[in-house]
């Protein structure tokens, strides 16, 4: 099922459009990806998350 609602990555406003009506920023799907026990790329995603937390 395709999600209709989107969230602006700049200001956090929820909208149905591809561009934010408030600031003109890029919007993305706020829903997490489906979980799969056969996820081949989980190791890489987790490594990237931990690297970005170390930089903050």
Order of alpha helices (4+ residues) and beta strands (2+ residues): beta-beta-beta-alpha
